Amino acid sequence: MKRLLIAGCGDIARRALPDLRAHFEVRIISRADGVDLDRPESLASLAPTDAILHCAPPPQTGELDTRTTNLLAALENRRILPTRFVYISTSGVYGDCGGARVDESRPVNPQSARARRRVHAEAQLAVWCSLRRVALVVLRAPGIYAADRLPLARLRAGTPVLREEDDVYTNHIHADDLAGCCLRALEEDAPAGIYNASDDTELKMGEWFDLVADRAGLPRPPRIARREAAARVPPELLSFMSESRRLDNARLKGVMGVRLRYPTVREGLEHEHAIGVDEPA
């Protein structure tokens, strides 16, 4: 059985684990086991592996992803050479596209430190994998949602969204579908490259909040003009309200061959029979 190393075993990796363990001998980089991407010395015990699933987010500050730097250095020091490397990135690397449709050929244009850290991670992986002839799959994911990953706290707090004429396009992927993308990307015949790991939904942020509010039985959020947003919207959400794009997922479906379980957020929300823990949009 082939060996798989998972770096960052959060929600998406945990959703994929049952299927992964049916096909791989899985080892997880875990702080609970004393292995920490922020502590390079703790990575000295990494064992040889055939594939890597890198789900760990970058550090919360700065503009560099030192965690990816440390992981690649550890692989180099241990002379570990996988044949396949899958990285979950973010569609935020494209920056604001003015509502344009965006495929993977669009140059990156990160406009926040958070997105620049992801661009740094992608760049490091591209160089390392190219030099060592490792198949690299980068999944650029947008807003990940599930029953326990919905903006309920903001809805209950009455956090406003932008009025229609000022609103931005937003993109989504159900957590189960993103886990499925990871599973497909780890298969030997999955073509290497960059993929927009997004569903088929085309809607604006205010519509998304309205859909979630209706599903949860909560009041729809008030609408405000963009000029009012800085004073009334939390900084993190305001950052998302400043970027508008419509992700093209044709490559994910046509080249990678992914079949989405929930093609739009409407199917995804309909599937969720219970709404649980509050999470950001």
Long-range contacts (C-beta under 8 A, 24 or more apart in sequence): 1-25, 2-50, 2-51, 3-27, 3-47, 3-48, 3-49, 3-50, 3-51, 4-49, 4-50, 4-51, 4-52, 4-53, 4-186, 5-29, 5-46, 5-47, 5-49, 5-51, 5-52, 5-53, 5-82, 6-52, 6-53, 6-55, 7-37, 7-52, 7-53, 7-54, 7-55, 7-56, 7-71, 8-37, 8-54, 8-55, 8-56, 8-57, 9-55, 10-55, 11-144, 11-146, 11-149, 11-175, 12-55, 12-88, 12-144, 12-175, 12-178, 12-179, 12-182, 13-53, 13-55, 13-179, 13-182, 15-175, 15-176, 15-179, 16-53, 16-179, 16-180, 16-182, 16-183, 19-183, 20-53, 20-183, 20-186, 23-186, 24-50, 24-51, 24-186, 29-56, 29-71, 37-67, 37-68, 37-70, 37-71, 38-66, 38-67, 38-70, 40-70, 40-73, 40-74, 43-70, 43-71, 43-73, 43-74, 44-74, 44-77, 44-78, 46-74, 46-75, 46-78, 46-80, 47-80, 48-78, 48-80, 49-80, 49-82, 50-82, 50-83, 50-84, 51-82, 51-83, 51-84, 51-85, 51-86, 51-186, 52-82, 52-84, 52-85, 52-86, 53-86, 53-182, 53-186, 54-85, 54-86, 54-87, 54-88, 54-125, 55-88, 55-182, 58-114, 58-117, 58-118, 58-120, 58-121, 59-117, 61-113, 62-113, 62-117, 63-113, 63-116, 63-117, 63-120, 64-117, 64-120, 65-117, 65-118, 65-120, 65-121, 65-124, 68-120, 68-121, 68-124, 68-125, 69-124, 72-124, 72-125, 72-128, 75-128, 81-132, 81-134, 82-134, 83-134, 83-135, 83-188, 84-134, 84-135, 84-136, 84-137, 84-186, 84-188, 85-125, 85-129, 85-134, 85-135, 85-136, 85-137, 86-136, 86-137, 86-139, 86-182, 86-185, 86-186, 87-121, 87-122, 87-125, 87-136, 87-137, 87-138, 87-139, 88-139, 88-141, 88-178, 88-182, 88-197, 89-118, 89-121, 89-122, 89-138, 89-139, 89-140, 89-141, 90-114, 90-115, 90-118, 90-140, 90-141, 90-142, 91-140, 91-141, 91-142, 91-171, 91-196, 91-198, 91-245, 91-247, 92-118, 92-243, 93-118, 93-119, 93-122, 93-140, 94-140, 94-245, 95-243, 96-242, 96-243, 96-244, 96-245, 97-243, 97-244, 97-245, 97-246, 98-244, 98-245, 99-168, 99-169, 99-244, 99-245, 99-246, 100-245, 100-246, 101-245, 101-246, 101-247, 101-248, 102-196, 102-245, 102-246, 102-247, 102-248, 103-196, 103-248, 103-250, 103-251, 104-140, 104-193, 104-194, 104-195, 104-196, 104-248, 104-251, 111-242, 111-243, 112-239, 114-239, 122-194, 135-192, 136-192, 136-193, 137-185, 137-190, 137-192, 137-193, 137-194, 137-195, 138-193, 138-194, 138-195, 139-178, 139-181, 139-182, 139-185, 139-195, 139-197, 140-194, 140-195, 140-196, 140-197, 140-198, 140-247, 141-173, 141-178, 141-197, 141-198, 142-170, 142-171, 142-172, 142-173, 142-196, 142-197, 142-198, 142-247, 143-170, 143-171, 143-172, 143-173, 143-208, 143-281, 144-172, 144-173, 144-174, 144-175, 144-178, 145-172, 145-173, 145-174, 145-175, 145-265, 145-268, 146-174, 146-175, 146-176, 146-268, 146-272, 147-272, 147-273, 147-274, 147-275, 147-276, 148-276, 148-277, 148-279, 149-175, 149-277, 149-279, 150-212, 150-216, 150-275, 150-278, 150-279, 151-209, 151-212, 151-278, 151-279, 151-280, 151-281, 152-212, 152-216, 152-218, 152-275, 152-278, 152-279, 153-278, 154-209, 154-221, 154-234, 154-237, 154-280, 154-281, 155-209, 155-212, 155-213, 155-216, 155-218, 155-219, 155-221, 156-218, 158-219, 158-221, 158-222, 159-221, 159-232, 159-233, 159-234, 159-237, 160-221, 160-222, 160-223, 160-224, 160-228, 160-229, 160-232, 160-233, 161-205, 161-206, 161-209, 161-221, 161-222, 161-223, 161-224, 161-241, 162-205, 162-206, 162-223, 162-224, 162-225, 162-226, 162-229, 162-241, 163-206, 163-223, 163-224, 163-225, 164-204, 164-206, 164-223, 166-225, 166-226, 167-204, 167-205, 167-206, 168-204, 168-205, 168-240, 168-241, 168-242, 168-243, 168-244, 169-202, 169-203, 169-204, 169-205, 169-244, 169-245, 169-246, 170-203, 170-204, 170-205, 170-208, 170-240, 170-244, 170-281, 171-198, 171-199, 171-201, 171-245, 171-246, 171-247, 172-198, 172-199, 172-201, 172-208, 172-265, 172-268, 173-197, 173-198, 173-199, 174-199, 174-260, 174-261, 174-262, 174-265, 174-268, 174-271, 176-261, 176-262, 177-258, 177-260, 177-261, 177-262, 177-268, 180-258, 180-260, 180-261, 181-252, 181-256, 181-258, 184-256, 184-257, 184-258, 185-256, 190-256, 190-257, 191-255, 191-256, 193-251, 193-255, 195-249, 195-251, 195-252, 195-255, 195-256, 196-247, 196-248, 196-249, 196-251, 196-252, 197-249, 197-252, 198-247, 198-249, 198-252, 199-249, 199-260, 199-262, 199-263, 199-264, 199-265, 199-268, 200-249, 200-260, 200-263, 200-264, 201-263, 201-264, 201-265, 201-266, 202-246, 203-265, 205-240, 205-241, 205-281, 208-265, 208-281, 209-281, 211-265, 211-266, 211-269, 212-269, 215-269, 215-272, 215-275, 216-275, 236-280, 237-280, 237-281, 240-281
